[in-house]
Amino acid sequence: MVAELLGGATLVEITTSGDRVRAVGDKSRFVKEIEEALLAGDVDVAVHSAKDVPGVMPAGLEIAAVPPRADPRDVLCGAASVEALPTGARVGTASIRRRSQLLALREDIAIAELRGNVDTRLRRLAEGDYDAIVLAAAGLDRLGRSAGAVPLDSLVPAPGQGCLALQIRSDDRTTRQRVEDVSDPVSFACLAAERECVVALDATCDTPVGVLAECADPRRIRIRAYAGAADGSVWIRDELEGGPGVGRHLAERMLSAGAAEVLES
């Protein structure tokens, strides 16, 4: 999709450590080898799922463009709603963020680990291994698998969910100009605010944190965030509207309310 937006580009496929080993770990495993190729000059643009890009990037690299964002929400497959699930229902997810928020809503359900690609997860749901599963709307939409999926507006998505991040070398002016032509100002501003909030909260992929920024005007962003314990027993939600720095300001407010202690728990 990005190659088409750029008017044609040579695709260089890179297998990352995250592709080879589907296990819990630092999200940088999904971008490390691609960033190394970018720094070495083997590629000019790295295309990432924005939620896989750590808050702090290697020196000399930056996100220069974000194409129009897809649906950032989480969706429920297999049930009409979280409220409709029976007591003890098995809900599949590998996300500690989703686990925390689901248990905050329904402490009587059982969260069961679920890994693999989208088709694998949907197949296991169909085979009865789970009563319901939670996936990202954007992934289902891009694969044409969104039929029957129910948006979970009560869950705060992962920072960057639904966004593609176009990463370049900071000193590459030619590539910068080319990718900026396909960037969506609203999507770029919202992603920047979400990443700013995550950095200020000192969150990682193993932290139950959700952040979503939305706006019609990049100068006025509404951002909401969730920080909770892994078991959903304690949590903080907050939202704020503002201009530049709104993501950091929201994080500071949440930290003042005890977010650091909640996340440590």
N, C-alpha and C positions, 0 to 999 in steps of 0.2 A: 504494500500500500504506500509506504513512504517512497519507494523507488518511483512509483507512478506519479506521486505528488511532485517529486523533484524533476519530472520530465524524462525519466529514464536514468538508471544507475546500475552499476555492476554489483550484484549481490555476492557477498563473501560470507559463507556459512561458517560459524565458529561454534564448536561444542564446548560448553562450559563445564566446570566441575559440578555445578548444580544440575546440569542435564545428565551427567554420568551417575551421580549418587543422589537419589531422591530421599533425602533424610533431613532431620532437623538440623539447623545450623545458621550461621551468619548469611544474610541475604546477599552479601557481596559475592558469594559463590556463583551467582547467576550472571555476574557482570565482569568478574575479574579478568578472564582471558580476553574478553572483547575490549576492555579498557587497555590491556597490555598491547593488543594489536593496534589500537588507536594511537597510543603513545609512541609505538615503534614506527608509525607511518604506513603500516600495512593496509589500513582503511582510513577513510576521511571522515566518515560519520558512523557513530555507534547508535543503533536503535534498541532501546530498552523498554520493557514495561516499567513505567515510572516508579511503581511501588517496590521494584527490586533494587533501585539505586539508593545506596546508603546516604545518609544526610551529609556526610563529609566525603568528598571525592578526592582522588589523587591529584596532587599539584599539577597544574598545566591542563586540566580538563574542566569543562563546564557544560551545563545543559544550555544550548543556544536556541532551541525551538521546541514547541509542543504543538502538534497538529490538533484539530478539533477533538475534544474529549468525547469518548463514548459514555454510556450510562455508568456512573460510578458506583451504583448501589449493589449491595448483596441481594441475592434472591434465594427463596426457599423452593426446593423441588421435592414433591412427594406429599405435600400437605397444603391445605388452604391458607393456613396461618400458623404462627407459633402458638397462639392461644388455642387452636383447634387440636393440637397434638395431645394424645392421651398421656396420662401419668406414666412415667417410666419409658417414654418413647426414646428410641435410639436415633440421635441426630448426628450425622457424619460431617466432620470438618477436621482439617489439620491446623487451623488457625487458632492461636491462643487468644487473639482479639475477638474472634467470633465466639469462641468458647465462653469467654468472660461475659460478653453481652447477652448471649443466650441464657446463661445461668442466672444472670441478673434479672432477666424477664421471667424465667421458669426454673426455679431451683429443683423441681421435681422431675425434670427430664434427664436423660443420660447422654452425655456428649461422648461419642466414640470416634477415635482417630480414623481419618480417611485420607489416603494419598493416591497419587496417580494422575494421569491426564483426565480431561473432562469426560471423554467417552468411557474410560475405566470407572470413574466415579458414578456416572449415570447407569452403567451396567450393573454395578454392585447394588445400587438402589433398586433397580428393576428385579434383581434376583432376591430381594428381601433381606439383605444384610442390614439395612437401615430403614427406619420409618420415614425419614426425610434427610435431605442433605442441603448444605448451604454452599453456594458457588457465587462467583462474580458475574453480574449481568453482562458485562462487556465481553467476557470470554465466551459465554453462551451465544450472545448475539453474533459475534464474529464467526462462529462455527455453525450458525443456523440451528442451534439446539434450544432456543429460548421458549418454545411452546410449553405452556403449563407452569412456567416459573413465576413465582409470586414475589414482587419486590418487598424487601424488608426495610421500610423507611425508618423503623425504630432502631436499626443498627447503624452506627457511624462507620463508614467504610475505612479501609486502609488508606493512608495518605498516598495520593497518586493513583489510586485505583481508577481504571478507565482511561488513563493517560499514557501516551507514548512519549518518551523523552529522547530527543535527538542531541546526542553528546558529541562535542568536537574538541579539538585542541584549541586552547585559548588564543594562541597566536596565529591561527589559520583564518585570515580575514576573508579569503576567497570562499571557503566553505561556509563561513558564518553568514555571508551575504546570501548565499544560495539557500540555506536552510531557513533563514529568517523569513524568506518569501512564502514559506508554507506554514508558518507558525500562526496559531490563533491567539490573539492578545489576551482574551478572557481565560482560556485554558492555561496559558503560560502564567498569568498572574495568580490564578487559583492554586496551581501546583507550587509556585514559589511560596505562597503563604502557608500551605500545608507543610512543606519541607522546613520552613522557618520554625513552625510550631513544634515539629518533631525534634529538631536539633535543640531547641530551648528546653524541651521536656527530657532531653537525654534519652530518648526512646530508641529501641533496637527492634529487630524482627522477633525477638523473644519477649517483647513487652506488649501487654494488652492495651494498646492505644489505637484509637481511630480518630481521623481528622478529615473533615470535608469543608472546602471553601466553595462558595458559589457567588456569582455576581453577574450583572449585566454590563457594568462599567468597571474596568480594572482599577479605577481610583476609589471604588467603594465596594468592599468585599465583606460578605457575611461568612463567618467561619465558626464551625462547631466542633467540639472534640470530646472524646471519652477516654478516661484512664481508669482502669479497674484492677482488682485482684484477679488472678487466674480463675478462681472458683466463683467469681461474680458476687462474693459476699459483701464487698465494699467497693464503691466506685464514685467517681466525680464526673459530671457532665457540665459543660458550660458552652456558651456561644457569645460572639462579639461581632460587631460591625465596625469597620473603619477603613482607613487608607493604608499607606505603606507602613509595614511593621505590625500589622494587626495580628499576624500569626504569633509573633513573639509576645505581644501584649496579652493574648489569650493564654499562652503557656505560663506567663508570669502570674496571671491571676489564678490559674489552676494550681500552680506550685504554692502560692500563698494559702490556698485552701487545703493543702496537704497532699497534692498529687504524688510527690516524690515518695512519701511514706506509704501511700496506697500501692504504688508500683513495686516498691521494695518488698511488700508483703506477698 
